[in-house]
Amino acid sequence: MATKKSAGTAKNLRDSNPKYLGTKLYDGERAQPGSVIIRQRGTRILPGKNVKLGKDHTIFSLVEGIVSFTERRKTRFDGSFHRKKVVNVLPA
């Protein structure tokens, strides 16, 4: 016979670290070369002029300038359209 009551195991004591996703520089703000504009999972927002897309879908600036957001019509494979946001850096 056991002399102590058995203790159960806790199942939900783990938590993941925050990923700090989202927009870092907004429309009209000044961007330096290499500064992160958007951290995202997947290409929710597309890169435009003077910006590049990193391997983790981070959008960063290539030149110094002003950040601007626009929309672009993208054609899906079935021929329908949908609008996607595009981020650009306009040289100052």
C-alpha positions as CSV (number, residue, x, y, z in Angstrom):
1,M,0.0,0.0,0.0
2,A,1.1,3.5,-0.8
3,T,2.0,5.8,2.1
4,K,1.6,9.0,0.1
5,K,-1.2,10.1,-2.2
6,S,0.2,10.1,-5.8
7,A,0.7,13.6,-7.3
8,G,-0.8,14.3,-10.7
9,T,1.3,15.9,-13.5
10,A,0.5,19.4,-14.6
11,K,-0.3,19.6,-18.3
12,N,-0.5,23.3,-19.1
13,L,2.5,24.9,-17.5
14,R,4.3,25.6,-20.8
15,D,3.9,28.8,-22.8
16,S,5.7,30.1,-25.9
17,N,7.6,33.3,-26.1
18,P,6.0,36.3,-27.8
19,K,7.0,36.8,-31.4
20,Y,6.5,40.6,-31.6
21,L,4.9,40.5,-35.0
22,G,3.2,43.5,-36.7
23,T,3.9,46.9,-38.3
24,K,7.0,48.6,-37.0
25,L,7.0,51.7,-39.2
26,Y,3.7,53.3,-40.3
27,D,2.7,55.4,-43.3
28,G,4.6,58.7,-43.5
29,E,7.4,57.6,-41.1
30,R,11.1,57.8,-42.1
31,A,12.9,54.5,-42.8
32,Q,16.7,53.9,-42.8
33,P,18.4,51.3,-45.0
34,G,17.9,47.9,-43.3
35,S,15.2,49.0,-40.9
36,V,12.3,46.5,-40.4
37,I,8.9,47.8,-41.6
38,I,6.7,44.7,-41.0
39,R,7.2,41.4,-39.2
40,Q,4.7,38.9,-40.4
41,R,3.9,35.2,-40.9
42,G,3.3,34.7,-44.6
43,T,2.9,37.5,-47.1
44,R,-0.1,39.3,-45.8
45,I,1.5,42.5,-47.0
46,L,3.6,42.4,-50.2
47,P,6.9,44.2,-50.7
48,G,6.9,47.1,-53.3
49,K,9.5,49.6,-54.4
50,N,12.8,49.9,-52.4
51,V,11.9,47.1,-49.9
52,K,12.8,43.4,-49.7
53,L,11.2,40.4,-48.2
54,G,13.3,38.3,-45.8
55,K,13.2,34.6,-45.5
56,D,10.8,34.8,-42.5
57,H,8.6,37.2,-44.5
58,T,9.9,40.3,-42.8
59,I,9.7,43.4,-45.0
60,F,12.7,45.7,-44.6
61,S,13.9,48.9,-46.3
62,L,16.7,49.1,-48.9
63,V,17.0,52.9,-49.0
64,E,16.4,55.9,-46.8
65,G,13.0,57.4,-47.4
66,I,9.3,57.7,-46.4
67,V,7.2,54.6,-45.9
68,S,3.9,54.4,-47.9
69,F,1.2,51.8,-48.1
70,T,-0.9,51.2,-51.2
71,E,-3.2,48.5,-52.5
72,R,-2.7,46.3,-55.6
73,R,-5.2,44.0,-57.3
74,K,-3.9,40.4,-57.5
75,T,-5.4,37.8,-59.8
76,R,-6.1,34.4,-58.2
77,F,-5.7,31.2,-60.1
78,D,-9.4,31.0,-60.8
79,G,-9.4,34.4,-62.5
80,S,-11.0,36.3,-59.6
81,F,-9.4,39.4,-58.1
82,H,-8.6,40.4,-54.5
83,R,-6.8,43.4,-53.0
84,K,-3.5,43.1,-51.3
85,K,-1.6,45.7,-49.3
86,V,1.8,46.8,-50.6
87,V,4.5,48.7,-48.7
88,N,6.9,51.0,-50.5
89,V,9.7,53.3,-49.4
90,L,9.9,56.5,-51.4
91,P,13.4,58.1,-51.4
92,A,13.4,61.4,-49.7
